[in-house]
Amino acid sequence: MSQIFHRSTNTLSRVTIYAAVFLAAGLLFVAAALDRSPYNTRQGVVLQQPVPFSHRHHVAGLGIDCRYCHTSVETSAFAGMPPTSTCMNCHKQIWSDSPMLEPIRSSERTGKPIRWARVHDLPDFVYFNHSIHVAKGIGCVSCHGRVDEMPLMRQASRMQMEWCLGCHRHPEEHVRPRAEVFNPTWEAADRASLGPRLVRDYRIRGARDLTSCSACHR
């Protein structure tokens, strides 16, 4: 009986199988890279805002505390956005005629709130509570980065599930004294001993509870 397939068929089959495996691995690598890229996560992307508000100027330059604008951060899931009246407390006196601040003055005249572009916008299926993180000694910079160094606000972290779980598995690496939660320049002198102690003092739950699905998805 004559040979049906050419002798090179076996070689071609092996090459095709190996190529398919490498192609699949390459596609998975590209998909993972795109999933973590700023194109998908918006990490580092500066969004256009009605007014180019500078946290660096207001926080580092003027020393304004986070809670002056984000008034509900200690008591609510949502940190809160400042009403126009908060802005005008100062800007009735300084830069009162600046063209850049016309949207603020227009909002005061018309009573229509300013529509800020939300920088940290979690999916609807994710539950995040600012107040519990503040109460447990998690500083603003842990999620928002060094806002005191940002001329324009941007998302400092990927804010994907694996990033959140990294903190929930090891809260001792991020917890700080409650008095320093709103201090962007605070650094621990001895993180190795301070972190575990604060975890105990603040009764932060273990990784098993903090990584439970129900902790963030309700």
C-alpha positions in Angstrom: 0.0 0.0 0.0 1.4 3.3 -1.0 2.0 6.1 1.5 -1.0 8.5 1.6 0.6 11.5 3.2 3.9 13.1 2.3 6.8 12.4 4.8 6.8 16.1 5.7 3.3 16.0 7.1 4.4 14.9 10.6 6.9 17.8 10.7 4.3 20.3 9.5 1.8 19.0 12.1 4.3 19.4 14.9 5.3 22.9 13.8 1.6 23.9 13.5 0.8 22.6 17.0 3.8 24.4 18.5 3.0 27.6 16.6 -0.6 27.5 17.8 0.5 27.1 21.4 2.9 30.1 21.1 0.3 32.1 19.3 -2.3 31.5 22.1 0.3 32.4 24.7 1.2 35.5 22.9 -2.4 36.6 22.5 -3.0 36.0 26.3 0.1 38.1 27.0 -1.2 40.9 24.8 -4.6 40.7 26.3 -3.2 40.9 29.8 -1.0 43.9 28.9 -3.9 45.7 27.4 -6.1 45.0 30.4 -3.4 46.6 32.7 -2.7 49.5 30.3 -3.8 53.1 30.8 -6.0 52.6 27.8 -8.2 50.4 29.9 -7.5 51.4 33.5 -7.1 55.2 32.8 -4.1 55.1 35.2 -2.1 58.4 34.8 -4.6 59.9 32.3 -5.6 63.5 33.0 -9.2 64.1 32.2 -10.5 67.5 30.9 -12.3 69.3 33.6 -14.5 72.5 33.5 -11.8 74.2 35.6 -8.2 73.0 35.8 -8.2 72.5 39.5 -4.7 72.0 41.0 -4.4 69.8 44.1 -0.7 70.7 44.2 -1.5 74.3 44.6 -4.3 73.9 47.0 -2.9 71.1 49.1 0.8 71.6 49.1 0.9 75.3 48.4 -2.0 76.5 50.5 -2.2 73.7 53.0 -5.9 73.0 52.6 -7.0 69.8 54.3 -8.8 67.1 52.2 -11.8 67.4 54.4 -12.4 71.0 53.6 -13.7 70.0 50.1 -14.5 66.3 50.6 -16.6 66.8 53.6 -18.3 63.4 53.9 -15.1 61.3 53.6 -15.1 60.3 57.3 -18.8 59.5 57.5 -20.0 58.2 54.2 -19.2 55.8 51.4 -18.8 58.7 49.0 -16.1 61.3 49.8 -18.2 64.1 48.5 -17.6 66.9 46.0 -17.4 70.5 47.1 -20.4 72.7 46.2 -19.7 75.9 44.4 -20.1 77.9 47.6 -17.0 76.1 49.0 -14.9 77.4 46.0 -16.4 80.8 46.3 -15.5 81.1 50.0 -12.0 82.0 48.7 -12.6 83.1 45.2 -14.9 85.9 46.0 -11.7 87.5 47.4 -8.9 86.1 45.2 -8.8 85.6 41.5 -12.4 86.9 41.5 -12.1 88.1 37.9 -10.1 85.3 36.4 -11.5 84.0 33.1 -10.4 80.5 34.1 -12.8 80.6 37.0 -15.8 81.8 35.0 -17.5 78.3 35.2 -17.4 78.7 39.0 -19.0 82.1 39.0 -21.5 81.0 36.4 -22.5 78.1 38.7 -23.0 80.4 41.6 -25.2 82.8 39.5 -27.3 80.0 37.9 -27.4 77.6 40.8 -26.4 74.7 38.5 -23.6 72.5 39.9 -20.4 72.1 38.0 -20.1 68.8 36.2 -16.7 67.5 37.1 -15.3 64.5 35.2 -15.0 61.7 37.7 -11.4 60.6 37.8 -11.8 57.5 40.1 -14.8 55.8 38.6 -15.3 52.2 39.9 -17.7 49.9 38.1 -21.2 49.8 39.5 -20.7 46.2 40.8 -17.9 47.4 43.1 -18.8 48.7 46.6 -16.2 51.0 48.1 -16.7 52.8 51.4 -14.4 55.8 52.1 -15.4 56.0 55.8 -14.4 52.5 56.8 -11.0 52.9 55.1 -10.4 56.2 57.0 -11.6 54.7 60.3 -9.1 51.8 59.8 -6.2 54.1 59.2 -5.8 53.9 55.4 -4.4 57.1 54.1 -5.7 59.0 51.1 -2.4 58.5 49.2 -2.8 54.7 49.4 -5.5 54.9 46.7 -5.2 58.4 45.2 -1.5 58.8 45.2 0.4 62.0 46.1 -2.3 64.5 45.1 -0.2 67.2 46.7 2.2 66.7 43.7 -0.4 66.7 41.0 -1.0 70.0 39.1 -4.0 68.2 37.5 -5.7 65.3 39.1 -5.1 61.9 37.6 -5.7 58.3 38.7 -2.4 57.1 40.3 -3.2 53.4 40.5 -4.7 50.8 38.2 -7.6 50.3 40.7 -8.3 46.8 39.4 -9.4 43.9 41.6 -5.9 42.4 41.9 -4.6 45.8 43.0 -7.3 46.1 45.7 -6.7 42.5 46.9 -3.0 43.2 47.3 -3.8 45.7 50.0 -6.6 43.6 51.5 -4.1 40.6 51.9 -1.5 42.8 53.5 -3.1 45.8 55.3 -0.1 46.1 57.6 1.8 47.5 54.7 -0.6 50.4 54.2 -2.2 51.2 57.6 -1.1 54.4 59.4 -2.1 56.3 62.5 -5.6 57.8 62.1 -4.2 61.2 62.8 -2.0 60.9 59.7 -4.7 59.6 57.3 -5.0 63.0 55.5 -1.3 63.8 55.6 0.1 63.1 52.2 3.8 63.4 53.3 3.6 61.1 56.3 6.0 58.1 56.2 6.4 55.3 58.7 9.7 55.3 60.7 9.4 51.6 61.3 6.7 50.0 59.1 7.7 46.4 60.2 6.5 46.9 63.8 4.0 49.7 63.3 1.8 48.0 60.7 1.0 44.8 62.6 0.4 46.8 65.8 -2.1 49.2 64.1 -3.8 46.2 62.5 -4.4 44.8 66.0 -5.3 48.2 67.5 -7.8 49.1 64.8 -9.2 45.5 64.7 -8.7 45.1 61.0 -9.9 41.7 59.9 -7.8 39.0 58.5 -7.1 38.4 54.8 -9.7 35.7 54.6 -12.5 38.2 55.5 -11.0 41.1 53.5 -10.7 39.0 50.3 -14.2 37.6 50.6 -16.3 38.4 47.5 -18.9 40.0 49.7 -16.4 42.6 51.0 -16.5 44.5 47.7 -19.4 43.0 45.8 -22.9 43.3 47.3 
